[in-house]
């Protein structure tokens, strides 16, 4: 199961060379992850308020393959690669049409309000289990 999130490159996303500034790809994939989670039926604000649990990025392995430029229409595809009781591994790809521009493998973890590791609540594990198929 994958999720697609469209993004347009704005002038503010580019650097002096007119290409997307490298850190903005991390913002693009963050937005896509947020929408992917929302699409699974997970309300992150409610999760935090009711359980004290938040998702946090633990690790990102990123490859910048080709530059995006002003006004490009991009699509961020998010696919779950695997999950444990406390970790979620995702593949995220940014494409312009069929051209792959950026690839990342992201590991998310569950944390308590005090920053301690936590297991995903049962309801979240159930919702994520649906995404595995």
N, C-alpha and C positions, 0 to 999 in steps of 0.2 A: 504494500500500500504506500503510495506516495502523495505528497501534497505539493501543489504548485502555487507560487505567489508572485504576481507580476510587480515589477518595479520599473519606473522610468528614471533615467539619470538626469538630475538637475545640475545647473551650473555650479551650485554650491557643493556638489559631490566631487568636483574635479579639482585637479591641482594646476600649477602653472603650465604644465605641458598639455593641459586639456584632456587628461585621462582621469578616470576615477582614482581618487586617492586611496591607497591600499587599505587603510583602516576602515573606509566606508563599506568595504565588502563585509566586514564583521557586523556592521550595523544592518546591512541588507539581510544577512542570514539570521540575525537576531529577530528582526521583524517577522521573517518567514517562520522561524521556530515558534514565536508567540502565536501566530495564526494557526499553525499546525496543531499546537496544544489546544487552542480554543476550538478548533474543528473536531477534536476528539471529545469535546464536552467538558474540558477541565477549565474551571474558572480559577486562575492563579491567585487573584485577590481574595476570593472566598477561601481557598485552600490555606493561604497565609493566615487569614483572620480566624478560621475555625480550628486549625491544627498547628499553626506556627511553623508550617513546612513551606520552604521555598525551593525552587530549582536554581542551580548555579552551574556555570560552566567550569568544569574541572580541567579540561584539556582541549586544545584545538590544534589539529595538524592541517595546515593550509598550503595549497599550491595555487599560485597566481600564474595562469596559463597565457592569457591574451588580455589586452587592455579594452575596457569599455570607455566610451566617450560621451560627451554631452548629448542628451536627447535620445540615447539608445533605449530601446524597450528590452528589458531583461526579464527573465523568469528564474526564480529560485525554486529548485525542487528539493524537497526534504524527504528522506527515506530513513526509516528506522532500521539499523543494522543488528541491534540486539539489546537486551535488557537483562538486568539482574534485579535483585530486591532493592538496590540502592543506586544503580547506575543505568544510564540510558545512552546508547551509542547511536549517533545519527550520521548519515552522509548528507551533505548539502552541496548542491551544484548550482552555479550561476551560469546561465546561458543567454546568448543573443541568437535567437533562432535556433539552428542546429549546432552553433558554434559554442563549445565549452570554454568559458573564460576563467572560472575559479572553481576549485574543488576543496572541500573541507570535510574532515572527520571530526565530529564534536562529541565529547563525553560530558554529559550532564549528571549531576548528583543531586541528592536531596539533602537539605540542611535544615537544622532547627533555627529558631530566632537567635540563638547564641552562636551560630556557626558550626555546631556539632553535626557530624554525619548522621543521617537518619534513613530508615527504610521508607520506600514509597508506601503510603497508606493503601489498604486493600482495594478501595474503590479506584485508585489511580492505577494499581497493578492490573485490575480488571480491564480498565479502559485501554491501557497500553497493550494488554494481551490481544485485544481486537486488532490493534495496529500491526502486530507481528504476522498476521495472516494475510 
